[in-house]
Amino acid sequence: MYLGQNIKLLSSLKGYNGANLAKELGVSSGQMSKYMSGDSTPRMETIIAVAELFDVNLHDLILLDLGKQQARPFEGADGLSPDVQLEELNKLLRQRVNELEREIADRDPTLAKKLGIE
């Protein structure tokens, strides 16, 4: 996931620093610093607000390295609403979690059992 990295990149491209972006989004400067460093993940409402502010598709904001790839607009090149984007993003994340759980189960069945992975 590239969320923190992308927030930092988009902020600098749009002339925001951590403090004024934090104020714009209604979070503390310390919390914004944690988001940008990847030490903390914003609440979904904050992620949506970032996507709207920077006019970036939710999927792209979270999953693409925007330093290397161009993001689609917030509504998406395909015209998907933010709710549909969230549903699709949740599907992708669930798929990835399932893949990682299978990998853990294959590599270390004891650990998988401890983690409740069947």
N, C-alpha and C positions, 0 to 999 in steps of 0.2 A: 504494500500500500504506500502511496505517495502523498497522502493528505497533508501532513505537516510541511513537507518539502514544497508542495504546491502552494500552500497558503503563504509561505515565506516568499516564494518566487513571485506570485501574483501581487502580493503586497508591494514588493519593491518595484515591479513594473508599473503599478498604478500610483506610486508615490506615497504609499502608506508606510509608517513605521509601526512597530508592535503596539506602542501606546495609543496612537490614534486609531488603529484598526480595532484594538480592544474596546475603545470608547464607542466606536461606530457599531460594534456588535453587542455591546452591553456586558462585556466580561472584563475581568481584571487584567492588568498588564502582565502580571505574573502567570496567569492562566494562559494568556495568548502566547507568551514565551514558551510555555510547555507544549502548546499545540504545534508551534512552528518547529520546535526541536524534535517532535515526535514522542516526547515523554508522556503526553496525555492526549486522549482523543476527545474532541469536542462532542457535546450532545448533538443529536440529529438536528434540532432546531438551529443550532449554530452552524452546522455544516450547510444546511439549506440557505441560511442567511449569507454565508460566504459565497456560495454558488450564485445566488441572486446578485450580490454586490459586484462580483467580478464577471457576471454573465457567462458562467461556465457550467456545462453539463455535470450533474452530480457524479455520474459514473466516471467521467474523465477527471474530475477533481480528486477523486479518491484513488482510482486505479491506474491512471496514466502518469507517466513522467512528463509533465508539461514543459520541462526544460528541453525535451527531445521531440515531443509531439504537440500538435496544435489541438486545443480543446474545441469542442462544439459549443454553441451558445447554450444558455441555461435551459431553454425549452427543448434543446436538442435539434440536430439537423433533421431528425426524423419526426419532429413535432410532438414528441412525447411529453406529457405533463410531468411535473415533479413527482407526483404520486406514482405514476407508472415507472418513472426512472428509479424510484426507490424500490419498487417491487422487483424490477429487473436486477438491480444491484444486490438486493437480498438474495435472490436466486443464485447469482454468481458467488456470493460469499458463502452460502450454504454448500454449494458444490465444492468450493475450495476447502471448507472445513471437512467435508466428507472425504475428500482426497487425502487430506493430512491425517485424518483419523485412520484411514486404511493403511497409510504409510507407517504410522506409529504401530498399528497392530501387526503389520508384517515384520517390522524391524525388532520390536520389543514387546511381545505379548504380555509380559509381566507388567510393564509400565502401562500398556493399554488397559489392562484389567484394573489397575490402581486408579486410572483416570475415568473409568466407567465406559470405556470404548469396547463394544462387543463386536 
